[in-house]
């Protein structure tokens, strides 16, 4: 399964529309592009958030980043 669902030119347009990445003290924040691709995967497949492939990371990050 290909991880990159967004082309670079599309990501360049969307990046400015997203909220800034949050500062973290204890661990680095996740890349917004990866989080958005995780959301797109869920929309495309219709699978529950908890069934997201491990290559995208933790499923709970979506609910924390975009409530």
Secondary structure, 3 states (H helix, E strand, C coil): CCCCCCCHHHHHHHHCCCCCCCCCCCCCCCCHHHHHHHHHHHHHHCCCHHHCCHHHCCCHHHHHHCC
